Amino acid sequence: MNRIFLRLKKPLRNERGEITFFACFFVVGVVMLISFLLLYASIRITCINIRNGAKMELNNLSGTIYADTYRSQHETNFEEYLRTLYSSSDYTEMLEETVAGGLDSKIPLSTEDYKISNITLEFNVVGDRVEYIFYCDAEFYVRMFGHSYPAITQRIELTGYHNTKF
């Protein structure tokens, strides 16, 4: 009986796995690098999805601007529309809410992974075109130990034009 116990004890004692500090840090470093690359890829893909949704909403915004400029050019003049665009915060807020609502219908504005905020539109007149610039901030979160922590805030910007010549 004692002989069997010694046979079992000897392989366990002689085949101890020893790992160096260098190997521990190397493994931890590789895991951290892979985690960072996956986070970076996830953020890039989500930003592309947000940009694509915003592009579709800017196309819808172009249709809204077309309807408004067509009426204003044929009923009164284009200068009146521009005054409304630049002086009326209610009108620009309505356009921002339209874009935000349409974007929310395409992709959620808030999930456990990210939150889209500060959706704004800026308008400029360039010759006979109305230029509109869409801005938003996408704040991305990392989940660790059961809690979400903000990791990065990415600014998303898109520009579109609408020709006003008829």
Backbone as JSON Lines, residues from 0, in Angstrom:
{"i":0,"aa":"M","n":[0.82,-1.18,0.0],"ca":[0.0,0.0,0.0],"c":[0.87,1.25,0.0]}
{"i":1,"aa":"N","n":[1.89,1.22,0.81],"ca":[2.79,2.36,0.88],"c":[3.5,2.56,-0.45]}
{"i":2,"aa":"R","n":[3.8,1.49,-1.11],"ca":[4.47,1.56,-2.41],"c":[3.58,2.24,-3.46]}
{"i":3,"aa":"I","n":[2.31,1.96,-3.48],"ca":[1.38,2.58,-4.41],"c":[1.28,4.08,-4.13]}
{"i":4,"aa":"F","n":[1.26,4.44,-2.86],"ca":[1.18,5.86,-2.5],"c":[2.42,6.6,-2.97]}
{"i":5,"aa":"L","n":[3.58,5.98,-2.85],"ca":[4.82,6.62,-3.31],"c":[4.83,6.77,-4.82]}
{"i":6,"aa":"R","n":[4.29,5.81,-5.54],"ca":[4.22,5.92,-7.0],"c":[3.34,7.09,-7.43]}
{"i":7,"aa":"L","n":[2.24,7.3,-6.74],"ca":[1.36,8.42,-7.08],"c":[1.96,9.76,-6.67]}
{"i":8,"aa":"K","n":[2.65,9.78,-5.55],"ca":[3.19,11.02,-5.03],"c":[4.37,11.52,-5.87]}
{"i":9,"aa":"K","n":[5.19,10.61,-6.37],"ca":[6.39,10.98,-7.09],"c":[6.09,11.76,-8.38]}
{"i":10,"aa":"P","n":[5.19,11.29,-9.26],"ca":[4.91,12.08,-10.47],"c":[4.32,13.46,-10.16]}
{"i":11,"aa":"L","n":[3.51,13.54,-9.13],"ca":[2.93,14.83,-8.79],"c":[4.0,15.8,-8.3]}
{"i":12,"aa":"R","n":[4.97,15.28,-7.57],"ca":[6.0,16.14,-7.03],"c":[7.0,16.55,-8.12]}
{"i":13,"aa":"N","n":[7.31,15.69,-9.05],"ca":[8.34,15.96,-10.05],"c":[7.82,16.76,-11.24]}
{"i":14,"aa":"E","n":[6.54,16.72,-11.49],"ca":[6.0,17.42,-12.66],"c":[5.26,18.68,-12.26]}
{"i":15,"aa":"R","n":[5.88,19.44,-11.43],"ca":[5.27,20.72,-11.06],"c":[5.44,21.7,-12.21]}
{"i":16,"aa":"G","n":[4.39,22.42,-12.49],"ca":[4.5,23.44,-13.53],"c":[4.95,24.74,-12.91]}
{"i":17,"aa":"E","n":[6.07,25.22,-13.35],"ca":[6.55,26.51,-12.86],"c":[6.45,27.5,-14.0]}
{"i":18,"aa":"I","n":[5.9,28.63,-13.69],"ca":[5.72,29.66,-14.7],"c":[6.48,30.9,-14.24]}
{"i":19,"aa":"T","n":[7.14,31.53,-15.15],"ca":[7.94,32.7,-14.8],"c":[7.06,33.95,-14.82]}
{"i":20,"aa":"F","n":[7.56,35.0,-14.18],"ca":[6.84,36.27,-14.19],"c":[6.74,36.81,-15.61]}
{"i":21,"aa":"F","n":[7.76,36.62,-16.41],"ca":[7.75,37.07,-17.79],"c":[6.6,36.43,-18.56]}
{"i":22,"aa":"A","n":[6.4,35.14,-18.38],"ca":[5.32,34.44,-19.09],"c":[3.96,34.95,-18.63]}
{"i":23,"aa":"C","n":[3.81,35.25,-17.33],"ca":[2.53,35.79,-16.83],"c":[2.23,37.14,-17.48]}
{"i":24,"aa":"F","n":[3.22,38.03,-17.48],"ca":[3.01,39.35,-18.07],"c":[2.8,39.27,-19.58]}
{"i":25,"aa":"F","n":[3.45,38.34,-20.22],"ca":[3.27,38.16,-21.66],"c":[1.83,37.73,-21.97]}
{"i":26,"aa":"V","n":[1.31,36.78,-21.22],"ca":[-0.06,36.31,-21.43],"c":[-1.06,37.42,-21.15]}
{"i":27,"aa":"V","n":[-0.86,38.14,-20.06],"ca":[-1.76,39.25,-19.73],"c":[-1.69,40.32,-20.82]}
{"i":28,"aa":"G","n":[-0.5,40.61,-21.31],"ca":[-0.34,41.61,-22.38],"c":[-1.05,41.2,-23.66]}
{"i":29,"aa":"V","n":[-0.95,39.94,-24.03],"ca":[-1.62,39.46,-25.24],"c":[-3.14,39.54,-25.07]}
{"i":30,"aa":"V","n":[-3.64,39.18,-23.93],"ca":[-5.09,39.25,-23.68],"c":[-5.56,40.7,-23.72]}
{"i":31,"aa":"M","n":[-4.79,41.61,-23.14],"ca":[-5.17,43.03,-23.17],"c":[-5.14,43.58,-24.59]}
{"i":32,"aa":"L","n":[-4.16,43.18,-25.38],"ca":[-4.07,43.63,-26.77],"c":[-5.26,43.13,-27.58]}
{"i":33,"aa":"I","n":[-5.61,41.88,-27.43],"ca":[-6.76,41.33,-28.14],"c":[-8.05,42.02,-27.7]}
{"i":34,"aa":"S","n":[-8.19,42.29,-26.41],"ca":[-9.38,42.99,-25.91],"c":[-9.48,44.39,-26.49]}
{"i":35,"aa":"F","n":[-8.35,45.1,-26.56],"ca":[-8.35,46.44,-27.13],"c":[-8.71,46.41,-28.61]}
{"i":36,"aa":"L","n":[-8.18,45.46,-29.35],"ca":[-8.48,45.36,-30.78],"c":[-9.96,45.04,-31.01]}
{"i":37,"aa":"L","n":[-10.53,44.18,-30.19],"ca":[-11.96,43.87,-30.31],"c":[-12.82,45.09,-29.95]}
{"i":38,"aa":"L","n":[-12.43,45.84,-28.93],"ca":[-13.16,47.06,-28.58],"c":[-13.06,48.08,-29.7]}
{"i":39,"aa":"Y","n":[-11.88,48.25,-30.27],"ca":[-11.69,49.2,-31.37],"c":[-12.54,48.8,-32.58]}
{"i":40,"aa":"A","n":[-12.54,47.52,-32.93],"ca":[-13.35,47.06,-34.07],"c":[-14.84,47.25,-33.8]}
{"i":41,"aa":"S","n":[-15.27,46.97,-32.59],"ca":[-16.67,47.15,-32.24],"c":[-17.09,48.61,-32.34]}
{"i":42,"aa":"I","n":[-16.25,49.52,-31.87],"ca":[-16.55,50.95,-31.95],"c":[-16.6,51.4,-33.4]}
{"i":43,"aa":"R","n":[-15.68,50.95,-34.23],"ca":[-15.67,51.33,-35.64],"c":[-16.94,50.84,-36.35]}
{"i":44,"aa":"I","n":[-17.33,49.62,-36.1],"ca":[-18.53,49.06,-36.74],"c":[-19.77,49.81,-36.29]}
{"i":45,"aa":"T","n":[-19.87,50.12,-35.0],"ca":[-21.03,50.86,-34.5],"c":[-21.07,52.26,-35.09]}
{"i":46,"aa":"C","n":[-19.92,52.92,-35.2],"ca":[-19.87,54.26,-35.81],"c":[-20.32,54.21,-37.26]}
{"i":47,"aa":"I","n":[-19.93,53.18,-37.98],"ca":[-20.35,53.03,-39.38],"c":[-21.87,52.86,-39.44]}
{"i":48,"aa":"N","n":[-22.44,52.07,-38.53],"ca":[-23.9,51.89,-38.5],"c":[-24.61,53.21,-38.19]}
{"i":49,"aa":"I","n":[-24.07,53.98,-37.25],"ca":[-24.66,55.27,-36.91],"c":[-24.58,56.22,-38.1]}
{"i":50,"aa":"R","n":[-23.43,56.26,-38.77],"ca":[-23.26,57.12,-39.94],"c":[-24.22,56.73,-41.06]}
{"i":51,"aa":"N","n":[-24.4,55.45,-41.28],"ca":[-25.32,55.01,-42.34],"c":[-26.76,55.41,-42.01]}
{"i":52,"aa":"G","n":[-27.16,55.26,-40.75],"ca":[-28.5,55.7,-40.35],"c":[-28.65,57.21,-40.5]}
{"i":53,"aa":"A","n":[-27.61,57.96,-40.14],"ca":[-27.65,59.41,-40.27],"c":[-27.7,59.84,-41.73]}
{"i":54,"aa":"K","n":[-27.02,59.11,-42.61],"ca":[-27.06,59.44,-44.04],"c":[-28.48,59.3,-44.59]}
{"i":55,"aa":"M","n":[-29.16,58.24,-44.17],"ca":[-30.54,58.07,-44.63],"c":[-31.43,59.2,-44.11]}
{"i":56,"aa":"E","n":[-31.19,59.61,-42.87],"ca":[-31.98,60.71,-42.32],"c":[-31.65,62.04,-42.98]}
{"i":57,"aa":"L","n":[-30.41,62.24,-43.39],"ca":[-30.06,63.47,-44.11],"c":[-30.72,63.49,-45.49]}
{"i":58,"aa":"N","n":[-30.89,62.33,-46.09],"ca":[-31.65,62.27,-47.35],"c":[-33.1,62.68,-47.12]}
{"i":59,"aa":"N","n":[-33.68,62.2,-46.02],"ca":[-35.05,62.62,-45.68],"c":[-35.1,64.11,-45.37]}
{"i":60,"aa":"L","n":[-34.07,64.62,-44.7],"ca":[-34.0,66.04,-44.4],"c":[-33.92,66.85,-45.69]}
{"i":61,"aa":"S","n":[-33.2,66.35,-46.67],"ca":[-33.12,67.03,-47.97],"c":[-34.5,67.13,-48.6]}
{"i":62,"aa":"G","n":[-35.31,66.08,-48.46],"ca":[-36.68,66.13,-48.98],"c":[-37.52,67.17,-48.26]}
{"i":63,"aa":"T","n":[-37.35,67.26,-46.94],"ca":[-38.07,68.28,-46.16],"c":[-37.65,69.68,-46.58]}
{"i":64,"aa":"I","n":[-36.35,69.89,-46.73],"ca":[-35.85,71.21,-47.16],"c":[-36.34,71.52,-48.56]}
{"i":65,"aa":"Y","n":[-36.37,70.51,-49.43],"ca":[-36.86,70.72,-50.79],"c":[-38.31,71.21,-50.76]}
{"i":66,"aa":"A","n":[-39.15,70.54,-49.95],"ca":[-40.56,70.95,-49.87],"c":[-40.68,72.37,-49.33]}
{"i":67,"aa":"D","n":[-39.89,72.71,-48.32],"ca":[-39.96,74.05,-47.73],"c":[-39.42,75.12,-48.68]}
{"i":68,"aa":"T","n":[-38.3,74.84,-49.34],"ca":[-37.72,75.85,-50.24],"c":[-38.56,76.0,-51.5]}
{"i":69,"aa":"Y","n":[-39.17,74.93,-51.96],"ca":[-40.01,75.02,-53.15],"c":[-41.19,75.95,-52.89]}
{"i":70,"aa":"R","n":[-41.84,75.73,-51.74],"ca":[-42.95,76.6,-51.37],"c":[-42.5,78.04,-51.21]}
{"i":71,"aa":"S","n":[-41.39,78.24,-50.49],"ca":[-40.96,79.61,-50.21],"c":[-40.48,80.31,-51.47]}
{"i":72,"aa":"Q","n":[-39.87,79.58,-52.39],"ca":[-39.4,80.23,-53.61],"c":[-40.56,80.57,-54.54]}
{"i":73,"aa":"H","n":[-41.58,79.73,-54.58],"ca":[-42.69,80.0,-55.49],"c":[-43.75,80.91,-54.88]}
{"i":74,"aa":"E","n":[-43.89,80.87,-53.57],"ca":[-44.88,81.72,-52.95],"c":[-44.32,83.09,-52.6]}
{"i":75,"aa":"T","n":[-43.15,83.12,-52.04],"ca":[-42.54,84.41,-51.68],"c":[-41.14,84.48,-52.28]}
{"i":76,"aa":"N","n":[-40.12,84.22,-51.49],"ca":[-38.77,84.18,-52.03],"c":[-37.87,83.32,-51.14]}
{"i":77,"aa":"F","n":[-36.71,82.99,-51.66],"ca":[-35.77,82.12,-50.96],"c":[-35.16,82.83,-49.75]}
{"i":78,"aa":"E","n":[-35.02,84.13,-49.81],"ca":[-34.45,84.89,-48.7],"c":[-35.31,84.73,-47.44]}
{"i":79,"aa":"E","n":[-36.61,84.65,-47.6],"ca":[-37.48,84.46,-46.44],"c":[-37.22,83.12,-45.78]}
{"i":80,"aa":"Y","n":[-37.03,82.08,-46.59],"ca":[-36.72,80.77,-46.04],"c":[-35.41,80.82,-45.26]}
{"i":81,"aa":"L","n":[-34.41,81.49,-45.82],"ca":[-33.12,81.58,-45.13],"c":[-33.24,82.35,-43.82]}
{"i":82,"aa":"R","n":[-34.04,83.39,-43.8],"ca":[-34.26,84.12,-42.55],"c":[-34.91,83.19,-41.52]}
{"i":83,"aa":"T","n":[-35.87,82.4,-41.96],"ca":[-36.52,81.45,-41.05],"c":[-35.51,80.42,-40.55]}
{"i":84,"aa":"L","n":[-34.67,79.96,-41.45],"ca":[-33.68,78.94,-41.11],"c":[-32.68,79.46,-40.09]}
{"i":85,"aa":"Y","n":[-32.23,80.68,-40.27],"ca":[-31.2,81.23,-39.38],"c":[-31.76,81.89,-38.13]}
{"i":86,"aa":"S","n":[-32.94,82.45,-38.19],"ca":[-33.44,83.2,-37.05],"c":[-34.4,82.4,-36.18]}
{"i":87,"aa":"S","n":[-35.06,81.43,-36.74],"ca":[-36.07,80.69,-35.99],"c":[-35.44,79.43,-35.4]}
{"i":88,"aa":"S","n":[-35.24,79.46,-34.09],"ca":[-34.7,78.27,-33.44],"c":[-35.74,77.15,-33.39]}
{"i":89,"aa":"D","n":[-37.03,77.51,-33.41],"ca":[-38.08,76.49,-33.41],"c":[-38.01,75.63,-34.67]}
{"i":90,"aa":"Y","n":[-37.76,76.28,-35.81],"ca":[-37.7,75.55,-37.07],"c":[-36.49,74.61,-37.09]}
{"i":91,"aa":"T","n":[-35.33,75.11,-36.69],"ca":[-34.13,74.25,-36.68],"c":[-34.26,73.14,-35.64]}
{"i":92,"aa":"E","n":[-34.89,73.44,-34.5],"ca":[-35.13,72.38,-33.5],"c":[-36.07,71.32,-34.04]}
{"i":93,"aa":"M","n":[-37.06,71.75,-34.81],"ca":[-37.98,70.79,-35.43],"c":[-37.23,69.89,-36.41]}
{"i":94,"aa":"L","n":[-36.31,70.48,-37.19],"ca":[-35.52,69.66,-38.11],"c":[-34.61,68.71,-37.35]}
{"i":95,"aa":"E","n":[-33.99,69.17,-36.25],"ca":[-33.14,68.3,-35.44],"c":[-33.94,67.16,-34.82]}
{"i":96,"aa":"E","n":[-35.14,67.46,-34.33],"ca":[-36.0,66.42,-33.75],"c":[-36.44,65.42,-34.81]}
{"i":97,"aa":"T","n":[-36.69,65.89,-36.02],"ca":[-37.06,65.0,-37.11],"c":[-35.92,64.04,-37.42]}
{"i":98,"aa":"V","n":[-34.7,64.57,-37.49],"ca":[-33.54,63.72,-37.77],"c":[-33.3,62.76,-36.6]}
{"i":99,"aa":"A","n":[-33.38,63.23,-35.37],"ca":[-33.16,62.37,-34.2],"c":[-34.22,61.27,-34.12]}
{"i":100,"aa":"G","n":[-35.48,61.62,-34.39],"ca":[-36.55,60.61,-34.37],"c":[-36.37,59.57,-35.46]}
{"i":101,"aa":"G","n":[-35.99,60.01,-36.65],"ca":[-35.75,59.06,-37.73],"c":[-34.55,58.18,-37.47]}
{"i":102,"aa":"L","n":[-33.5,58.77,-36.88],"ca":[-32.31,57.98,-36.55],"c":[-32.64,56.95,-35.47]}
{"i":103,"aa":"D","n":[-33.47,57.34,-34.51],"ca":[-33.87,56.43,-33.45],"c":[-34.7,55.27,-33.99]}
{"i":104,"aa":"S","n":[-35.45,55.51,-35.06],"ca":[-36.24,54.42,-35.64],"c":[-35.36,53.43,-36.41]}
{"i":105,"aa":"K","n":[-34.18,53.89,-36.85],"ca":[-33.27,53.0,-37.59],"c":[-32.31,52.26,-36.67]}
{"i":106,"aa":"I","n":[-31.73,52.97,-35.72],"ca":[-30.84,52.36,-34.73],"c":[-31.19,52.95,-33.36]}
{"i":107,"aa":"P","n":[-31.08,52.17,-32.31],"ca":[-31.4,52.74,-30.99],"c":[-30.38,53.82,-30.6]}
{"i":108,"aa":"L","n":[-30.86,54.91,-30.01],"ca":[-29.97,55.98,-29.6],"c":[-29.24,55.65,-28.3]}
{"i":109,"aa":"S","n":[-29.71,54.65,-27.57],"ca":[-29.05,54.29,-26.32],"c":[-29.17,52.78,-26.1]}
{"i":110,"aa":"T","n":[-28.04,52.15,-25.88],"ca":[-28.0,50.73,-25.53],"c":[-27.04,50.59,-24.35]}
{"i":111,"aa":"E","n":[-26.79,49.37,-23.92],"ca":[-25.82,49.19,-22.84],"c":[-24.39,49.34,-23.35]}
{"i":112,"aa":"D","n":[-24.2,49.36,-24.67],"ca":[-22.86,49.51,-25.24],"c":[-22.52,50.95,-25.61]}
{"i":113,"aa":"Y","n":[-23.52,51.76,-25.96],"ca":[-23.26,53.14,-26.39],"c":[-24.48,54.02,-26.14]}
{"i":114,"aa":"K","n":[-24.26,55.33,-26.2],"ca":[-25.34,56.3,-26.08],"c":[-25.04,57.45,-27.04]}
{"i":115,"aa":"I","n":[-26.01,57.78,-27.89],"ca":[-25.86,58.89,-28.83],"c":[-26.49,60.12,-28.2]}
{"i":116,"aa":"S","n":[-25.76,61.23,-28.21],"ca":[-26.26,62.46,-27.62],"c":[-25.79,63.66,-28.45]}
{"i":117,"aa":"N","n":[-26.28,64.83,-28.07],"ca":[-25.89,66.1,-28.7],"c":[-26.1,66.09,-30.22]}
{"i":118,"aa":"I","n":[-27.25,65.63,-30.66],"ca":[-27.56,65.65,-32.09],"c":[-27.88,67.08,-32.48]}
{"i":119,"aa":"T","n":[-27.08,67.64,-33.37],"ca":[-27.28,69.02,-33.82],"c":[-27.14,69.1,-35.33]}
{"i":120,"aa":"L","n":[-27.78,70.09,-35.89],"ca":[-27.68,70.4,-37.3],"c":[-27.18,71.83,-37.45]}
{"i":121,"aa":"E","n":[-26.31,72.02,-38.4],"ca":[-25.82,73.36,-38.7],"c":[-26.11,73.61,-40.17]}
{"i":122,"aa":"F","n":[-26.58,74.81,-40.49],"ca":[-26.95,75.14,-41.86],"c":[-26.09,76.29,-42.37]}
{"i":123,"aa":"N","n":[-25.67,76.17,-43.61],"ca":[-24.92,77.23,-44.29],"c":[-25.45,77.33,-45.72]}
{"i":124,"aa":"V","n":[-25.36,78.51,-46.28],"ca":[-25.72,78.69,-47.69],"c":[-24.43,78.84,-48.47]}
{"i":125,"aa":"V","n":[-24.25,77.97,-49.45],"ca":[-23.07,78.01,-50.3],"c":[-23.57,78.17,-51.73]}
{"i":126,"aa":"G","n":[-23.53,79.4,-52.23],"ca":[-24.05,79.68,-53.57],"c":[-25.54,79.46,-53.6]}
{"i":127,"aa":"D","n":[-25.97,78.56,-54.47],"ca":[-27.4,78.26,-54.57],"c":[-27.74,76.94,-53.88]}
{"i":128,"aa":"R","n":[-26.91,76.52,-52.93],"ca":[-27.15,75.28,-52.2],"c":[-27.23,75.55,-50.7]}
{"i":129,"aa":"V","n":[-28.06,74.79,-50.04],"ca":[-28.12,74.79,-48.59],"c":[-27.27,73.62,-48.12]}
{"i":130,"aa":"E","n":[-26.26,73.92,-47.33],"ca":[-25.39,72.89,-46.77],"c":[-25.87,72.6,-45.35]}
{"i":131,"aa":"Y","n":[-26.03,71.33,-45.01],"ca":[-26.4,70.97,-43.66],"c":[-25.37,70.0,-43.13]}
{"i":132,"aa":"I","n":[-24.96,70.26,-41.9],"ca":[-23.94,69.45,-41.24],"c":[-24.58,68.81,-40.01]}
{"i":133,"aa":"F","n":[-24.48,67.5,-39.94],"ca":[-25.02,66.72,-38.85],"c":[-23.88,66.38,-37.89]}
{"i":134,"aa":"Y","n":[-24.09,66.65,-36.6],"ca":[-23.14,66.3,-35.56],"c":[-23.83,65.47,-34.5]}
{"i":135,"aa":"C","n":[-23.1,64.53,-33.94],"ca":[-23.58,63.84,-32.75],"c":[-22.37,63.25,-32.02]}
{"i":136,"aa":"D","n":[-22.54,62.97,-30.75],"ca":[-21.51,62.33,-29.95],"c":[-21.99,60.94,-29.59]}
{"i":137,"aa":"A","n":[-21.14,59.95,-29.81],"ca":[-21.44,58.58,-29.42],"c":[-20.5,58.19,-28.3]}
{"i":138,"aa":"E","n":[-21.07,57.95,-27.12],"ca":[-20.27,57.57,-25.96],"c":[-20.36,56.06,-25.81]}
{"i":139,"aa":"F","n":[-19.21,55.42,-25.86],"ca":[-19.14,53.96,-25.78],"c":[-18.76,53.52,-24.37]}
{"i":140,"aa":"Y","n":[-19.34,52.4,-23.95],"ca":[-19.13,51.89,-22.61],"c":[-18.45,50.53,-22.64]}
{"i":141,"aa":"V","n":[-17.7,50.26,-21.58],"ca":[-17.07,48.96,-21.38],"c":[-17.67,48.37,-20.11]}
{"i":142,"aa":"R","n":[-18.04,47.11,-20.17],"ca":[-18.6,46.44,-18.99],"c":[-17.49,45.67,-18.29]}
{"i":143,"aa":"M","n":[-17.28,46.03,-17.03],"ca":[-16.3,45.31,-16.2],"c":[-16.89,45.12,-14.82]}
{"i":144,"aa":"F","n":[-16.77,43.94,-14.31],"ca":[-17.19,43.6,-12.95],"c":[-18.66,43.96,-12.71]}
{"i":145,"aa":"G","n":[-19.49,43.81,-13.74],"ca":[-20.91,44.06,-13.6],"c":[-21.33,45.51,-13.72]}
{"i":146,"aa":"H","n":[-20.42,46.42,-14.02],"ca":[-20.74,47.84,-14.16],"c":[-20.3,48.33,-15.54]}
{"i":147,"aa":"S","n":[-20.96,49.38,-16.02],"ca":[-20.58,50.0,-17.29],"c":[-19.74,51.23,-17.01]}
{"i":148,"aa":"Y","n":[-18.63,51.34,-17.7],"ca":[-17.75,52.48,-17.57],"c":[-17.57,53.13,-18.94]}
{"i":149,"aa":"P","n":[-17.64,54.47,-19.0],"ca":[-17.42,55.12,-20.3],"c":[-15.97,54.94,-20.75]}
{"i":150,"aa":"A","n":[-15.82,54.45,-21.98],"ca":[-14.48,54.18,-22.5],"c":[-14.01,55.29,-23.43]}
{"i":151,"aa":"I","n":[-14.86,55.7,-24.36],"ca":[-14.46,56.68,-25.36],"c":[-15.7,57.39,-25.87]}
{"i":152,"aa":"T","n":[-15.54,58.65,-26.22],"ca":[-16.6,59.41,-26.87],"c":[-16.12,59.76,-28.27]}
{"i":153,"aa":"Q","n":[-16.88,59.34,-29.25],"ca":[-16.53,59.54,-30.66],"c":[-17.46,60.6,-31.26]}
{"i":154,"aa":"R","n":[-16.9,61.63,-31.89],"ca":[-17.69,62.67,-32.56],"c":[-17.97,62.2,-33.98]}
{"i":155,"aa":"I","n":[-19.23,62.22,-34.37],"ca":[-19.64,61.8,-35.71],"c":[-20.14,63.03,-36.45]}
{"i":156,"aa":"E","n":[-19.65,63.23,-37.66],"ca":[-20.01,64.41,-38.45],"c":[-20.29,63.99,-39.89]}
{"i":157,"aa":"L","n":[-21.4,64.48,-40.42],"ca":[-21.76,64.24,-41.82],"c":[-22.19,65.56,-42.44]}
{"i":158,"aa":"T","n":[-21.91,65.7,-43.71],"ca":[-22.29,66.92,-44.43],"c":[-23.14,66.53,-45.63]}
{"i":159,"aa":"G","n":[-24.18,67.31,-45.87],"ca":[-25.03,67.11,-47.04],"c":[-25.39,68.43,-47.66]}
{"i":160,"aa":"Y","n":[-25.84,68.39,-48.9],"ca":[-26.23,69.59,-49.63],"c":[-27.61,69.4,-50.22]}
{"i":161,"aa":"H","n":[-28.24,70.54,-50.41],"ca":[-29.5,70.55,-51.13],"c":[-29.45,71.72,-52.12]}
{"i":162,"aa":"N","n":[-29.61,71.4,-53.39],"ca":[-29.63,72.47,-54.41],"c":[-30.98,73.17,-54.37]}
{"i":163,"aa":"T","n":[-30.95,74.49,-54.46],"ca":[-32.2,75.26,-54.35],"c":[-32.62,75.87,-55.65]}
{"i":164,"aa":"K","n":[-31.88,75.64,-56.75],"ca":[-32.27,76.18,-58.06],"c":[-33.39,75.35,-58.64]}
{"i":165,"aa":"F","n":[-34.37,76.04,-59.24],"ca":[-35.47,75.32,-59.89],"c":[-35.48,75.68,-61.36]}
